[in-house]
Amino acid sequence: MPLADKVCVVTGASSGIGYQTAFDLAGEGARVCVVARRKERLEDLLQRMPGSGHSMAVTDVSERDEVKALVTHVTDEHGRCDVLINNAGFSGERPLTEAGAVDDLKAMMDTNFYGTLYCTAEFLPMLIDSAPSNVVNVASMAGRLAIGGAPGYSASKFAVVGFSEALYFQLRDKGVCVSVVEPGLIPTEGFPQTPVLSDPVMKYALGSVEGVSKAIRSAISGRKMERVVPRWYYALQVPRILAPPLYRLAQRKLVTPKQEDYL
Ligand SMILES: NC(=O)c1ccc[n+]([C@@H]2O[C@H](COP(=O)([O-])OP(=O)(O)OC[C@H]3O[C@@H](n4cnc5c(N)ncnc54)[C@H](OP(=O)(O)O)[C@@H]3O)[C@@H](O)[C@H]2O)c1
């Protein structure tokens, strides 16, 4: 699907993957509505984006009323929605034994999963009207493999993956393609990947915001259900499926330090 003149809504556009994706979509001639909570960041992005006909909406996607107001804004400004990219999200959690940890996890679920649900549900009538149209949900490799010792974040992204996969089959006949993009380790403001950047071997496992933006745009144009970035991360899922005990052994030994903190 060519993106020129399509109306694309990008959540979490004030930094990182969302910022780059909004910028690149504008470069392909799309009209982009950029969404996040930090107004100044969105104003700055609007000034830099190539093309014209863009807009911004300061929205907390975890608040359903704000998402409804976002739909009103897109209806008034653009009259349609061809592509919805649910990218807003964050990570960061403490051991479950610490005070406030459960509330933190709930807040993460509210943005990472419920934000995706609210935006998808509220934009769906417009997306069906604009079909062929696309929804792209930015999940994570942590939504396929619960590695990294972050149970709340993994749970929120597993929810996004399951939601996306089921919705893909449900909406196919209506002309709405639902894709899920699963980034690996991408250095951004919210995910600085500091230890990985300074590790002489692991640094080669890093992807880039440009790579994720490209995968998102290729999921849209190719109407693909799933994209993993970097692509070779797909292979990491194989031991989980074919040899679960081996996968768990490797995870215990190599990938998840201090797992006992979360018990
Ligand atoms: N970087 C990675 O390694 C990596 C790996 C796998 C998956 N991901 C996923 O990729 C997505 C983008 O992350 P990123 O790496 O680009 O991080 P980032 O630079 O921190 O960007 C996160 C974006 O989400 C927005 N956001 C957070 N909570 C929000 C809320 N309640 N309502 C509206 N916007 C909200 C932030 O904007 P405001 O603060 O201005 O609202 C920001 O624009 C996330 O869903 C993340 O889970 C990232």
PDBQT file of the ligand as one rigid body, heavy atoms in Angstrom, charges set to zero:
ROOT
HETATM    1  N1  LIG A 301      13.710   0.532  22.639  1.00  0.00    +0.000 N 
HETATM    2  C1  LIG A 301      13.602  -0.777  22.814  1.00  0.00    +0.000 C 
HETATM    3  O1  LIG A 301      14.601  -1.491  23.062  1.00  0.00    +0.000 OA
HETATM    4  C2  LIG A 301      12.276  -1.429  22.669  1.00  0.00    +0.000 A 
HETATM    5  C3  LIG A 301      12.247  -2.831  22.567  1.00  0.00    +0.000 A 
HETATM    6  C4  LIG A 301      11.032  -3.465  22.444  1.00  0.00    +0.000 A 
HETATM    7  C5  LIG A 301       9.862  -2.721  22.402  1.00  0.00    +0.000 A 
HETATM    8  N2  LIG A 301       9.894  -1.370  22.513  1.00  0.00    +0.000 N 
HETATM    9  C6  LIG A 301       8.618  -0.643  22.490  1.00  0.00    +0.000 C 
HETATM   10  O2  LIG A 301       8.685   0.390  21.530  1.00  0.00    +0.000 OA
HETATM   11  C7  LIG A 301       7.771   1.428  21.906  1.00  0.00    +0.000 C 
HETATM   12  C8  LIG A 301       8.488   2.773  21.810  1.00  0.00    +0.000 C 
HETATM   13  O3  LIG A 301       9.542   2.792  22.757  1.00  0.00    +0.000 OA
HETATM   14  P1  LIG A 301      10.875   3.640  22.543  1.00  0.00    +0.000 P 
HETATM   15  O4  LIG A 301      12.002   2.702  22.640  1.00  0.00    +0.000 OA
HETATM   16  O5  LIG A 301      10.767   4.506  21.349  1.00  0.00    +0.000 OA
HETATM   17  O6  LIG A 301      10.872   4.480  23.903  1.00  0.00    +0.000 OA
HETATM   18  P2  LIG A 301      10.805   6.045  24.169  1.00  0.00    +0.000 P 
HETATM   19  O7  LIG A 301      11.811   6.767  23.380  1.00  0.00    +0.000 OA
HETATM   20  O8  LIG A 301      10.822   6.187  25.649  1.00  0.00    +0.000 OA
HETATM   21  O9  LIG A 301       9.353   6.453  23.614  1.00  0.00    +0.000 OA
HETATM   22  C9  LIG A 301       8.181   6.102  24.286  1.00  0.00    +0.000 C 
HETATM   23  C10 LIG A 301       7.067   7.004  23.770  1.00  0.00    +0.000 C 
HETATM   24  O10 LIG A 301       5.833   6.607  24.390  1.00  0.00    +0.000 OA
HETATM   25  C11 LIG A 301       5.189   7.793  24.859  1.00  0.00    +0.000 C 
HETATM   26  N3  LIG A 301       4.295   7.435  25.955  1.00  0.00    +0.000 N 
HETATM   27  C12 LIG A 301       4.604   6.742  27.077  1.00  0.00    +0.000 A 
HETATM   28  N4  LIG A 301       3.505   6.640  27.857  1.00  0.00    +0.000 NA
HETATM   29  C13 LIG A 301       2.492   7.256  27.193  1.00  0.00    +0.000 A 
HETATM   30  C14 LIG A 301       1.120   7.482  27.482  1.00  0.00    +0.000 A 
HETATM   31  N5  LIG A 301       0.535   7.039  28.609  1.00  0.00    +0.000 N 
HETATM   32  N6  LIG A 301       0.376   8.143  26.559  1.00  0.00    +0.000 NA
HETATM   33  C15 LIG A 301       0.932   8.606  25.422  1.00  0.00    +0.000 A 
HETATM   34  N7  LIG A 301       2.226   8.422  25.103  1.00  0.00    +0.000 NA
HETATM   35  C16 LIG A 301       2.989   7.757  25.981  1.00  0.00    +0.000 A 
HETATM   36  C17 LIG A 301       6.307   8.728  25.229  1.00  0.00    +0.000 C 
HETATM   37  O11 LIG A 301       5.887  10.078  25.127  1.00  0.00    +0.000 OA
HETATM   38  P3  LIG A 301       5.458  11.045  26.312  1.00  0.00    +0.000 P 
HETATM   39  O12 LIG A 301       6.314  10.742  27.494  1.00  0.00    +0.000 OA
HETATM   40  O13 LIG A 301       5.689  12.409  25.735  1.00  0.00    +0.000 OA
HETATM   41  O14 LIG A 301       4.005  10.774  26.537  1.00  0.00    +0.000 OA
HETATM   42  C18 LIG A 301       7.296   8.454  24.109  1.00  0.00    +0.000 C 
HETATM   43  O15 LIG A 301       6.969   9.213  22.972  1.00  0.00    +0.000 OA
HETATM   44  C19 LIG A 301       7.277   1.077  23.320  1.00  0.00    +0.000 C 
HETATM   45  O16 LIG A 301       6.001   0.495  23.236  1.00  0.00    +0.000 OA
HETATM   46  C20 LIG A 301       8.281   0.053  23.803  1.00  0.00    +0.000 C 
HETATM   47  O17 LIG A 301       7.734  -0.842  24.756  1.00  0.00    +0.000 OA
HETATM   48  C21 LIG A 301      11.080  -0.714  22.648  1.00  0.00    +0.000 A 
ENDROOT
TORSDOF 0
